[in-house]
């Protein structure tokens, strides 16, 4: 019995020494491969290793593993690269990969942009859009179908024939409307934007273009001549008045002033009535 106890004691002691040696070798290996040296680290690293790059990042930076061949290097970035999304934790901020069909994402289950060949719809990347939606090849999204929309019809135009409104009894009148919303690829196409119908008017003669034009020219020339005549008369009148005024001024300057004639009643001698 004592021998058995002694044997168990040595076995336990040897096992504890083995566990201790394994822990020591692991610590030495980790210390050799990942020395926690904060001094001299670059690129936003808080701790780094010569073999594995950044081990932890400074506050507000994201930790991400970049593969270089068969090796992964830790880097610290201000924002996650394309194809990754960021998650903040109390102890570390990490960048995780988006789904395989996602080019950019907000979370793993919510894409913001899909890779080529997929269409974005409600945060998911689909090869085919659901019923009621259509694929927009410009934005690579599933969008609602848009139908054509037009304005109300305009009033009917005057009755015309060959561009004229006189010289005929039967002609045509038209009305138009505008396109307010162009349809999408699968939307209802736009209807006609103009309509024409027959119309009847009371016939009236058209004024001859040459005669009417000649009368207008004569009236315009007469009006211009009258205006020119009045202008010339006014100019002559102003010139004559100015000339008369200048002549009077010159005469007043050259002629001497006349003396005032004495009163004839004062020069007459008294008549002697005694004789």
C-alpha positions, 0 to 999 in steps of 0.5 A: 500500500505504501509503495502504491502511494509512493508510485502515485506521488511520483507520477503526479509530480512528473505530470506537474513538471511536464505541464509546467515545462509545456507552459514555459515553452509556450510562453517563450515561443509567444514571447519570441514571436509576439513581443509586446513592444509598444515603442517603435510600432508604426501605422497606428499599432498599439502593440506589434510584432516583427513577424505578425505586424500589429497585435492591437490598435490605438483607440478608434482604429480598426484592426484587420488582417491582410494576407500576403502570400501564405502569411497574414499581417495585422494592420490598423486603419481609420476605416475598413477597406472595401469588402469589409465592415467595422464592428466596435467592441470595448477592447478592440475594433475589428474589420470583418469580411462582407458576404461573397456577393457583396462589394461593400456592406454595413453589416454582414447581413446588410449590403450597400453595393453588390458585385457585378452580376447581382442587384441590390434589394433591401440590403441583399444581393440578388441575381434576379429581382422579385416580382413587381420590380425591375433590374436597373442596370445603371444603378444595379438595383431592383427598383419599382416599375414606373409607368408613363404619365401625361398632362391634360389635353390643351384646348383645340387650336384654330381651324387651319388649312396648309398653315392659313386661317382663311380662303377655305371652308374645311380644315383641321384643328389639333390639340397636344399634351406633354409627357410628365413622367417617362416610363421605365423599361417595364413600364407602360409606354406613353400614348400619343401626345397630339390629336387632329380632327376635321373642322368647318368654318365660314369661308372668308377671303384672304387679303392679298399679301402683295397688296397688303404689304404695299399698303403697309409700306406706303403707310409707314413711309407716309408716317415717316415723311410726316414726322420728318416734315414736322421735325424740319418745320420745328427746327426751322422755327427754332432757328428763325427765332434764335436768329431774330433774338441774336439780331435784336441783341446786336442792334441794341449793342451798336445803336446809341441811346436816344435822348428823350424829346422835351415836352412840347407844351413846356417850350410854348410861350404864353400868348399875349391876348391883350392886343 
